[in-house]
């Protein structure tokens, strides 16, 4: 019996190295650069895949997927570190699919693509770090909020949140993701533009820079929203658990958002539930005009939330709050540059902004401490600073 056991052990040990060598050899043989054409075959001298998903599966980790001009009907799962480079005219049409690109691996770069018609997000970053989304045209996504689309019934980000209707994740969504860059994209014609949330963990230290975020119909241009009650239990931040914090929104052009939905700020910082937290974020050097709610809006609806330490600095803010803001007991039906409404004490820095052509330059309601309010430049605003 001992001899038989020994033989089995030796066979197992012998089999292991052969399996391992095969896996290593397969990984080593994966191409570092692969190409995609709409019909497969070849591109120049290079063999090509007919879908982006097939190319991502085949390329070596750290490699590059080059997507040539054409339309690709896909929901692409990006589950390894790769570069996806779209050439002019490379389009992901995600009609009747959940997403255009779902990125669940860190160290990914996506550039040069048009991504359109998804039920949910055009581009979703989920639980990742060091992802770069740059120079893409992301439009007409999160269509489930507008269409009688049966796919929307199965997608979490399309479901209502308590008594509030939800969108379907907006054109670009970062959830539970940190240290990423979303830069130089055109983000238009969704229900909302760019969304940062924390359902699956902290969303922090991201840079949202140089994007054009315009004409998203029912929600905001750029939203930093606390959706997890674990972010600040009892109003005390728990940054390893959740929270939307230390993000930078800079140099974006943000206009015409939320006009069909009765709301839609240019940039919104908000949480709606006890324990939610959105803090230490910086909104700076943006051009914000013509949105449904105020150019920059902070909403804190209940005690036990944490929205301190945010900075709104050196933005150019034109006429906003075109729909009026009626979400608080003290309502603001007038055009407003910056609106801060809170049920619990909030400390925020608001300074060096140019606020023009509004009825209210800055409107605050609730226990707000706004540092630097008078260090803004008000141009042709009826009331520079209103406090209720």
Sine and cosine of phi, psi and omega as CSV:
sin_phi,cos_phi,sin_psi,cos_psi,sin_omega,cos_omega
0.00,0.00,-0.63,0.78,0.02,-1.00
-0.91,0.42,-0.63,0.78,-0.02,-1.00
-0.90,0.44,-0.67,0.74,0.00,-1.00
-0.89,0.45,-0.68,0.74,0.02,-1.00
-0.88,0.47,-0.64,0.76,0.00,-1.00
-0.90,0.44,-0.66,0.75,0.00,-1.00
-0.88,0.47,-0.67,0.74,0.02,-1.00
-0.88,0.47,-0.67,0.74,0.00,-1.00
-0.89,0.46,-0.69,0.72,0.00,-1.00
-0.89,0.46,-0.66,0.75,0.03,-1.00
-0.88,0.47,-0.66,0.75,0.01,-1.00
-0.90,0.44,-0.68,0.73,0.01,-1.00
-0.91,0.42,-0.61,0.80,-0.01,-1.00
-0.93,0.36,-0.59,0.81,-0.04,-1.00
-0.94,0.33,-0.56,0.83,-0.10,-1.00
-0.83,0.56,-0.79,0.61,-0.06,-1.00
-0.87,0.50,-0.58,0.82,-0.01,-1.00
-0.91,0.41,-0.64,0.77,0.04,-1.00
-0.90,0.43,-0.71,0.71,-0.02,-1.00
-0.89,0.46,-0.69,0.72,0.00,-1.00
-0.88,0.47,-0.63,0.78,0.02,-1.00
-0.89,0.46,-0.69,0.73,0.00,-1.00
-0.91,0.42,-0.68,0.73,0.02,-1.00
-0.89,0.45,-0.68,0.74,0.00,-1.00
-0.89,0.45,-0.64,0.77,0.01,-1.00
-0.90,0.43,-0.69,0.72,0.03,-1.00
-0.89,0.45,-0.65,0.76,-0.02,-1.00
-0.92,0.40,-0.50,0.87,-0.06,-1.00
-1.00,0.07,-0.16,0.99,0.01,-1.00
-0.89,0.45,0.70,-0.72,-0.05,-1.00
-0.93,0.36,0.54,-0.84,-0.01,-1.00
-0.99,0.11,-0.46,0.89,0.06,-1.00
-0.77,-0.64,0.78,-0.63,0.06,-1.00
-0.78,-0.63,0.34,-0.94,-0.09,-1.00
-0.84,-0.55,0.48,-0.88,0.03,-1.00
-0.78,-0.63,0.77,-0.63,0.17,-0.98
-0.83,-0.56,0.36,-0.93,-0.09,-1.00
-0.89,0.46,-0.39,0.92,-0.04,-1.00
-0.87,-0.49,0.18,0.98,-0.01,-1.00
0.94,0.35,-0.39,-0.92,0.02,-1.00
0.99,0.12,-0.86,-0.50,-0.03,-1.00
-0.75,-0.66,0.44,-0.90,0.20,-0.98
-0.80,-0.60,0.94,-0.34,-0.17,-0.99
0.89,0.45,-0.80,-0.60,0.03,-1.00
-1.00,-0.04,0.01,1.00,-0.14,-0.99
-0.98,-0.20,0.72,-0.69,0.16,-0.99
-0.89,0.45,0.51,-0.86,-0.09,-1.00
-0.71,-0.71,0.49,-0.87,0.10,-1.00
-1.00,0.02,0.39,-0.92,0.02,-1.00
-1.00,-0.04,-0.10,0.99,0.04,-1.00
-0.61,-0.79,0.47,-0.88,0.01,-1.00
-0.93,0.36,-0.62,0.78,0.02,-1.00
-0.86,0.50,-0.68,0.73,0.04,-1.00
-0.89,0.46,-0.64,0.77,-0.02,-1.00
-0.92,0.40,-0.66,0.75,0.03,-1.00
-0.88,0.47,-0.65,0.76,0.02,-1.00
-0.90,0.43,-0.53,0.85,-0.11,-0.99
-1.00,0.02,-0.47,0.88,-0.12,-0.99
-0.95,0.30,0.45,-0.89,0.07,-1.00
-0.92,0.39,0.52,-0.85,0.12,-0.99
-0.84,0.54,0.75,-0.66,-0.07,-1.00
1.00,0.04,-0.02,1.00,-0.04,-1.00
-1.00,0.07,-0.15,-0.99,-0.11,-0.99
-0.80,-0.60,0.71,-0.70,0.12,-0.99
-0.94,-0.33,0.89,-0.45,0.02,-1.00
-0.99,-0.17,0.86,-0.50,-0.07,-1.00
-0.96,-0.29,0.90,-0.43,-0.02,-1.00
-0.99,0.14,0.20,-0.98,-0.01,-1.00
-0.79,0.61,0.69,-0.72,0.01,-1.00
0.48,-0.88,0.15,-0.99,0.01,-1.00
-0.94,-0.34,0.78,-0.63,-0.09,-1.00
-0.86,-0.50,0.92,-0.40,-0.02,-1.00
-1.00,0.08,1.00,-0.04,-0.16,-0.99
-0.50,-0.87,0.34,-0.94,0.34,-0.94
-0.87,-0.49,0.98,-0.18,-0.19,-0.98
-1.00,0.05,0.84,-0.55,0.08,-1.00
-1.00,-0.04,0.89,-0.46,0.00,-1.00
-0.95,-0.30,0.99,-0.13,-0.13,-0.99
-0.89,-0.45,0.35,0.94,0.11,-0.99
-0.54,-0.84,0.31,-0.95,0.02,-1.00
-0.95,0.31,0.93,-0.38,0.00,-1.00
-0.56,-0.83,0.23,-0.97,0.21,-0.98
-0.95,-0.32,0.78,-0.63,0.10,-0.99
-0.92,-0.40,0.91,-0.42,-0.09,-1.00
-0.90,-0.43,0.93,-0.36,0.04,-1.00
-1.00,0.04,0.76,-0.64,0.15,-0.99
-0.99,0.14,0.22,-0.97,-0.08,-1.00
-0.81,0.59,0.81,-0.59,0.02,-1.00
1.00,-0.01,0.08,1.00,0.05,-1.00
-0.98,0.18,0.88,-0.48,-0.17,-0.99
-0.76,-0.65,0.78,-0.63,0.19,-0.98
-0.99,-0.10,0.90,-0.44,0.08,-1.00
-0.98,-0.21,0.96,-0.28,-0.08,-1.00
-0.99,-0.16,0.49,0.87,0.02,-1.00
-0.81,0.59,0.75,-0.66,0.02,-1.00
0.89,0.45,0.35,0.94,0.12,-0.99
-0.86,-0.51,0.30,-0.95,-0.06,-1.00
-0.94,0.34,-0.83,0.56,-0.06,-1.00
-0.77,-0.63,0.25,-0.97,0.19,-0.98
-1.00,0.07,-0.79,0.62,0.06,-1.00
-0.75,-0.66,0.81,-0.58,0.10,-0.99
-0.92,-0.39,0.93,-0.36,-0.10,-1.00
-0.97,-0.23,0.91,-0.41,0.00,-1.00
-0.87,-0.50,0.19,0.98,0.06,-1.00
-0.88,-0.48,0.54,-0.84,0.08,-1.00
-0.99,0.16,0.18,-0.98,0.05,-1.00
0.87,0.49,0.66,0.75,0.05,-1.00
-0.95,-0.32,0.59,-0.81,0.15,-0.99
-0.82,-0.58,0.75,-0.67,0.06,-1.00
-0.81,-0.58,0.81,-0.58,-0.03,-1.00
-0.57,-0.82,0.47,-0.88,0.21,-0.98
0.97,0.25,0.19,0.98,-0.04,-1.00
-0.99,-0.17,0.49,-0.87,0.33,-0.94
-0.99,-0.14,0.76,-0.65,-0.02,-1.00
-0.79,-0.61,0.84,-0.54,-0.16,-0.99
-0.56,-0.83,0.41,-0.91,0.27,-0.96
0.96,0.30,0.31,0.95,0.05,-1.00
-0.96,0.29,0.50,-0.86,0.13,-0.99
-0.90,0.43,-0.70,0.72,0.05,-1.00
-0.98,-0.20,-0.76,-0.65,-0.07,-1.00
-0.97,0.24,0.57,-0.82,0.22,-0.98
-0.91,0.41,-0.75,0.66,0.05,-1.00
-0.75,-0.66,0.84,-0.54,0.02,-1.00
-0.90,-0.45,0.82,-0.57,0.15,-0.99
-0.97,-0.26,0.88,-0.48,-0.10,-0.99
-0.81,-0.59,0.93,-0.38,0.08,-1.00
0.85,0.52,0.76,0.65,-0.05,-1.00
-0.77,-0.63,0.21,-0.98,0.07,-1.00
-0.67,-0.74,0.45,-0.89,0.12,-0.99
0.82,0.57,0.71,0.70,0.14,-0.99
-0.98,-0.22,0.64,-0.77,0.04,-1.00
-0.87,-0.49,0.82,-0.57,0.06,-1.00
-0.88,-0.47,0.95,-0.30,-0.20,-0.98
-0.66,-0.75,0.72,-0.70,0.16,-0.99
0.93,0.37,0.54,0.84,0.04,-1.00
-0.96,-0.27,0.36,-0.93,0.12,-0.99
-0.95,-0.32,0.97,-0.26,-0.11,-0.99
-0.91,-0.41,0.95,-0.30,-0.14,-0.99
-0.57,-0.82,0.41,-0.91,0.12,-0.99
0.86,0.51,0.62,0.79,0.08,-1.00
-0.97,-0.26,-0.18,-0.98,-0.20,-0.98
0.65,0.76,0.72,0.69,-0.06,-1.00
-0.95,0.32,-0.29,0.96,-0.02,-1.00
-0.88,0.47,-0.41,0.91,0.00,-1.00
-0.96,0.28,-0.35,0.93,-0.07,-1.00
-0.95,-0.31,-0.41,0.91,-0.13,-0.99
-0.95,-0.31,0.42,-0.91,0.16,-0.99
-0.99,0.16,0.95,0.30,-0.15,-0.99
-0.97,-0.23,0.90,-0.43,-0.06,-1.00
-0.90,0.45,-0.42,0.91,0.04,-1.00
-0.88,0.47,-0.55,0.84,-0.05,-1.00
-0.89,0.46,-0.44,0.90,-0.03,-1.00
-0.91,0.41,-0.34,0.94,-0.07,-1.00
-0.97,-0.23,-0.04,1.00,-0.16,-0.99
-0.97,-0.26,0.80,-0.60,-0.13,-0.99
-0.84,0.54,-0.67,0.74,-0.09,-1.00
-0.97,0.25,-0.06,1.00,0.13,-0.99
-1.00,-0.06,-0.16,0.99,-0.11,-0.99
-0.99,0.14,0.51,-0.86,0.05,-1.00
-0.86,0.50,0.49,-0.87,0.08,-1.00
-0.93,-0.37,0.99,-0.16,-0.09,-1.00
0.90,0.43,-0.79,-0.61,0.01,-1.00
-1.00,0.07,-0.05,1.00,-0.09,-1.00
-0.99,-0.10,0.72,-0.70,0.17,-0.98
-0.92,0.39,0.54,-0.84,-0.01,-1.00
-0.92,-0.38,0.41,-0.91,0.22,-0.97
-1.00,0.08,-0.25,-0.97,-0.04,-1.00
-0.92,-0.38,0.54,0.84,0.08,-1.00
0.98,-0.17,-0.14,0.99,0.05,-1.00
0.94,0.34,0.02,-1.00,-0.10,-1.00
-0.90,0.43,-0.71,0.71,0.05,-1.00
-0.77,-0.63,0.72,-0.69,-0.08,-1.00
-0.70,-0.72,0.78,-0.62,0.15,-0.99
-0.94,-0.35,0.86,-0.50,0.01,-1.00
-0.77,-0.63,0.79,-0.62,-0.01,-1.00
0.84,0.54,0.57,0.82,-0.15,-0.99
-0.75,-0.66,0.64,-0.77,-0.10,-1.00
-0.67,-0.74,0.39,-0.92,0.09,-1.00
0.90,0.44,0.57,0.82,0.02,-1.00
-0.95,-0.31,0.27,-0.96,0.01,-1.00
-0.80,-0.60,0.80,-0.59,0.12,-0.99
-0.86,-0.51,0.95,-0.30,-0.22,-0.97
-0.62,-0.79,0.64,-0.77,0.18,-0.98
0.92,0.40,0.43,0.90,0.02,-1.00
-0.99,-0.12,0.43,-0.90,0.22,-0.98
-0.99,-0.15,0.85,-0.52,-0.14,-0.99
-0.79,-0.62,0.98,-0.20,-0.19,-0.98
-0.61,-0.79,0.32,-0.95,0.25,-0.97
0.88,0.48,0.46,0.89,0.20,-0.98
-0.98,-0.18,-0.19,-0.98,0.20,-0.98
-0.96,0.26,-0.58,0.81,0.07,-1.00
-0.58,-0.81,0.15,-0.99,-0.13,-0.99
-1.00,-0.04,-1.00,0.07,-0.06,-1.00
-0.85,-0.53,0.78,-0.63,-0.13,-0.99
-0.82,-0.57,0.74,-0.67,0.11,-0.99
-0.87,-0.49,0.85,-0.53,-0.01,-1.00
-0.65,-0.76,0.10,-1.00,-0.18,-0.98
-0.73,-0.69,0.50,0.87,-0.03,-1.00
-0.84,0.53,-0.56,0.83,-0.10,-0.99
-0.95,-0.33,0.14,0.99,0.02,-1.00
0.58,-0.82,0.00,-1.00,-0.07,-1.00
-0.87,0.49,0.61,-0.80,0.16,-0.99
-0.85,-0.53,0.97,-0.24,-0.19,-0.98
-0.55,-0.83,0.35,-0.94,0.12,-0.99
0.84,0.54,0.51,0.86,0.13,-0.99
-1.00,-0.01,0.46,-0.89,0.07,-1.00
-0.89,-0.45,0.85,-0.53,0.03,-1.00
-0.92,-0.39,0.97,-0.25,-0.30,-0.95
-0.67,-0.74,0.72,-0.70,0.20,-0.98
0.92,0.40,0.38,0.92,0.02,-1.00
-1.00,-0.01,0.48,-0.88,0.22,-0.98
-0.99,-0.15,0.91,-0.41,-0.08,-1.00
-0.86,-0.51,0.97,-0.22,-0.21,-0.98
-0.56,-0.83,0.53,-0.85,0.19,-0.98
0.85,0.52,0.60,0.80,0.19,-0.98
-1.00,0.03,0.77,-0.64,-0.47,-0.88
-0.98,0.18,-0.70,0.71,-0.22,-0.98
-0.88,-0.47,-0.18,0.98,-0.03,-1.00
-0.81,-0.59,-0.29,-0.96,-0.15,-0.99
-1.00,0.04,0.19,-0.98,0.11,-0.99
-0.94,0.33,-0.88,0.48,0.04,-1.00
-0.77,-0.64,0.80,-0.60,-0.09,-1.00
-0.84,-0.55,0.76,-0.64,0.19,-0.98
-0.93,-0.38,0.97,-0.24,-0.20,-0.98
-0.83,-0.55,0.81,-0.59,0.07,-1.00
-1.00,0.05,0.92,-0.39,-0.03,-1.00
-0.93,-0.36,-0.05,1.00,-0.05,-1.00
-0.95,-0.32,0.78,-0.62,0.08,-1.00
-0.95,0.30,-0.14,0.99,0.00,-1.00
-0.99,0.12,-0.13,0.99,-0.11,-0.99
-0.95,0.32,-0.52,0.85,-0.01,-1.00
-0.45,-0.89,0.94,0.33,0.02,-1.00
-0.86,0.52,0.78,-0.63,-0.05,-1.00
0.92,0.40,0.29,0.96,-0.01,-1.00
0.99,0.15,0.22,0.97,0.01,-1.00
-0.94,-0.34,0.86,-0.51,-0.07,-1.00
-0.86,0.51,0.64,-0.77,0.08,-1.00
-0.81,-0.59,0.98,0.22,-0.21,-0.98
-0.92,0.40,-0.31,0.95,0.06,-1.00
-0.99,0.14,-0.26,0.97,-0.03,-1.00
-1.00,-0.07,-0.73,0.68,-0.07,-1.00
-0.17,-0.99,-0.12,-0.99,0.00,-1.00
0.89,-0.46,0.44,-0.90,0.08,-1.00
-0.89,-0.45,0.97,-0.24,-0.20,-0.98
-0.51,-0.86,0.44,-0.90,0.09,-1.00
0.86,0.51,0.52,0.86,0.12,-0.99
-1.00,-0.06,0.42,-0.91,0.01,-1.00
-0.85,-0.53,0.82,-0.57,0.06,-1.00
-0.92,-0.39,0.95,-0.31,-0.20,-0.98
-0.62,-0.79,0.65,-0.76,0.16,-0.99
0.92,0.38,0.39,0.92,0.01,-1.00
-1.00,-0.06,0.45,-0.89,0.16,-0.99
-0.97,-0.24,0.88,-0.47,-0.21,-0.98
-0.76,-0.65,0.92,-0.39,-0.10,-0.99
-0.47,-0.88,0.50,-0.87,0.18,-0.98
0.92,0.39,0.47,0.88,-0.03,-1.00
-0.99,-0.12,0.57,-0.82,0.13,-0.99
0.98,0.22,0.20,0.98,-0.13,-0.99
-0.96,0.29,-0.35,0.94,-0.01,-1.00
-0.99,-0.13,-0.06,1.00,-0.12,-0.99
-0.90,-0.43,0.14,0.99,-0.02,-1.00
0.98,0.22,0.17,0.99,-0.02,-1.00
-0.32,-0.95,-0.56,-0.83,0.08,-1.00
1.00,-0.07,1.00,0.06,0.04,-1.00
-0.95,0.30,0.27,-0.96,0.21,-0.98
-0.90,0.44,-0.86,0.51,0.14,-0.99
-0.80,-0.60,0.78,-0.63,0.01,-1.00
-0.85,-0.52,0.69,-0.72,0.16,-0.99
-0.88,-0.47,0.87,-0.48,-0.17,-0.99
-0.35,-0.94,0.44,-0.90,0.23,-0.97
-0.52,-0.85,0.52,-0.85,-0.10,-1.00
-0.90,-0.44,0.04,1.00,-0.12,-0.99
-0.74,-0.67,0.50,-0.87,0.07,-1.00
-0.84,0.55,0.67,-0.74,-0.05,-1.00
1.00,0.02,-0.11,0.99,0.06,-1.00
-0.95,0.30,0.49,-0.87,-0.07,-1.00
-0.53,-0.85,0.80,-0.60,0.09,-1.00
-0.67,-0.74,0.96,-0.29,-0.21,-0.98
-0.47,-0.88,0.35,-0.93,0.07,-1.00
0.83,0.56,0.51,0.86,0.09,-1.00
-1.00,-0.06,0.43,-0.90,-0.01,-1.00
-0.85,-0.52,0.80,-0.60,0.07,-1.00
-0.90,-0.44,0.94,-0.35,-0.17,-0.98
-0.53,-0.85,0.55,-0.83,0.15,-0.99
0.88,0.47,0.44,0.90,0.06,-1.00
-1.00,-0.09,0.45,-0.89,0.15,-0.99
-0.96,-0.28,0.89,-0.46,-0.18,-0.98
-0.76,-0.65,0.84,-0.54,-0.10,-0.99
-0.38,-0.92,0.61,-0.79,0.22,-0.98
0.95,0.30,0.51,0.86,0.00,-1.00
-0.99,-0.13,0.32,-0.95,-0.09,-1.00
-0.91,0.41,-0.67,0.74,0.16,-0.99
-0.97,-0.23,-0.11,-0.99,-0.09,-1.00
-0.88,0.47,0.32,-0.95,0.00,-1.00
-0.82,0.57,-0.76,0.65,0.17,-0.98
-0.82,-0.57,0.79,-0.61,-0.07,-1.00
-0.80,-0.60,0.76,-0.65,0.15,-0.99
-0.90,-0.44,0.82,-0.57,0.05,-1.00
-0.85,-0.53,0.87,-0.50,0.15,-0.99
-0.81,-0.59,0.95,-0.31,-0.25,-0.97
-1.00,-0.05,-0.24,0.97,-0.15,-0.99
-0.52,-0.85,0.41,-0.91,0.14,-0.99
-0.88,0.47,0.34,-0.94,0.02,-1.00
0.99,0.14,0.23,0.97,0.08,-1.00
-0.96,-0.27,0.26,-0.97,-0.01,-1.00
-0.70,-0.71,0.94,-0.34,0.01,-1.00
-0.75,-0.66,0.61,0.79,-0.03,-1.00
-1.00,-0.01,0.34,-0.94,0.16,-0.99
0.99,0.16,0.07,1.00,0.07,-1.00
-0.96,0.29,0.49,-0.87,-0.06,-1.00
-0.78,-0.62,0.80,-0.60,0.07,-1.00
-0.88,-0.47,0.98,-0.22,-0.27,-0.96
-0.69,-0.73,0.76,-0.64,0.22,-0.98
0.86,0.50,0.64,0.77,0.13,-0.99
-0.99,-0.12,0.38,-0.93,0.16,-0.99
-0.97,-0.26,0.92,-0.39,-0.15,-0.99
-0.86,-0.51,0.89,-0.45,0.01,-1.00
-1.00,-0.07,-0.56,-0.83,-0.07,-1.00
-0.98,0.19,0.88,-0.47,-0.01,-1.00
-0.71,-0.70,-0.07,-1.00,-0.07,-1.00
0.88,0.47,0.71,0.70,-0.06,-1.00
-0.93,0.36,-0.40,0.91,0.04,-1.00
-1.00,-0.07,-0.19,0.98,-0.13,-0.99
0.98,0.17,0.48,-0.88,-0.01,-1.00
-0.91,-0.41,0.95,-0.32,-0.07,-1.00
-0.89,-0.45,0.42,0.91,-0.07,-1.00
-0.99,0.12,-0.14,0.99,-0.03,-1.00
-0.87,-0.49,0.36,-0.93,0.05,-1.00
-0.81,0.58,-0.62,0.78,0.14,-0.99
-1.00,-0.03,0.95,-0.32,-0.13,-0.99
-1.00,-0.04,0.42,-0.91,-0.01,-1.00
-0.82,-0.57,1.00,-0.02,-0.03,-1.00
-1.00,0.08,0.02,1.00,-0.09,-1.00
-0.99,-0.14,0.31,-0.95,0.13,-0.99
-0.89,0.45,0.67,-0.74,-0.15,-0.99
-0.54,-0.84,0.69,-0.73,0.05,-1.00
-0.97,0.24,-0.80,0.60,-0.03,-1.00
-0.74,-0.68,0.79,-0.61,0.02,-1.00
-0.86,-0.50,0.78,-0.63,0.05,-1.00
-0.80,-0.61,0.92,-0.39,0.01,-1.00
-0.81,-0.59,0.75,-0.66,-0.10,-1.00
-0.48,-0.87,0.52,-0.85,0.10,-1.00
-1.00,-0.10,-0.28,0.96,0.00,-1.00
-0.80,-0.60,0.35,-0.94,-0.03,-1.00
-0.82,0.57,0.73,-0.68,0.02,-1.00
-0.74,-0.67,0.72,-0.70,0.10,-0.99
-0.92,-0.39,0.77,-0.63,-0.08,-1.00
-0.55,-0.84,0.49,-0.87,0.10,-1.00
-0.97,-0.24,0.81,-0.59,0.03,-1.00
-0.73,-0.69,0.97,-0.23,-0.08,-1.00
-0.45,-0.89,0.38,-0.92,0.13,-0.99
0.88,0.47,0.37,0.93,0.11,-0.99
-1.00,0.01,0.49,-0.87,0.18,-0.98
-0.98,-0.22,0.91,-0.42,-0.10,-1.00
-0.88,-0.48,0.86,-0.51,-0.20,-0.98
-0.76,-0.65,0.57,-0.82,0.24,-0.97
0.88,0.47,0.58,0.82,0.09,-1.00
-0.91,-0.42,0.38,-0.93,0.17,-0.99
-0.92,0.39,-0.80,0.61,0.10,-1.00
-0.95,-0.30,0.81,-0.58,0.15,-0.99
-0.92,0.39,-0.85,0.53,0.06,-1.00
-0.78,-0.63,0.76,-0.65,0.03,-1.00
-0.82,-0.57,0.82,-0.57,0.05,-1.00
-0.83,-0.56,0.60,-0.80,0.10,-1.00
-0.64,-0.77,0.70,-0.72,-0.09,-1.00
0.99,-0.14,-0.07,-1.00,-0.06,-1.00
-0.98,0.21,0.99,0.16,-0.07,-1.00
-0.95,-0.32,0.75,-0.66,0.22,-0.97
-0.94,-0.34,0.96,-0.29,-0.06,-1.00
-0.94,-0.33,0.96,-0.27,0.01,-1.00
-0.98,0.21,0.75,-0.66,0.09,-1.00
1.00,0.05,0.20,0.98,-0.04,-1.00
-0.80,0.60,-0.65,0.76,-0.08,-1.00
-1.00,0.08,0.00,1.00,0.05,-1.00
-0.99,-0.14,0.50,0.87,0.12,-0.99
-0.94,-0.34,0.35,-0.94,0.05,-1.00
-0.98,-0.22,0.88,-0.47,-0.02,-1.00
-0.97,-0.25,0.84,-0.55,-0.02,-1.00
-0.87,-0.49,0.93,-0.37,0.09,-1.00
0.87,0.50,0.55,0.83,0.17,-0.98
-1.00,-0.04,0.68,-0.74,-0.02,-1.00
-0.90,0.45,-0.73,0.68,0.04,-1.00
-0.81,-0.58,0.88,-0.48,-0.05,-1.00
-0.92,0.40,-0.79,0.62,-0.07,-1.00
-0.71,-0.71,0.83,-0.56,0.04,-1.00
-0.85,-0.52,0.75,-0.66,-0.01,-1.00
-0.80,-0.60,0.77,-0.64,0.05,-1.00
-0.86,-0.50,0.00,0.00,0.00,0.00
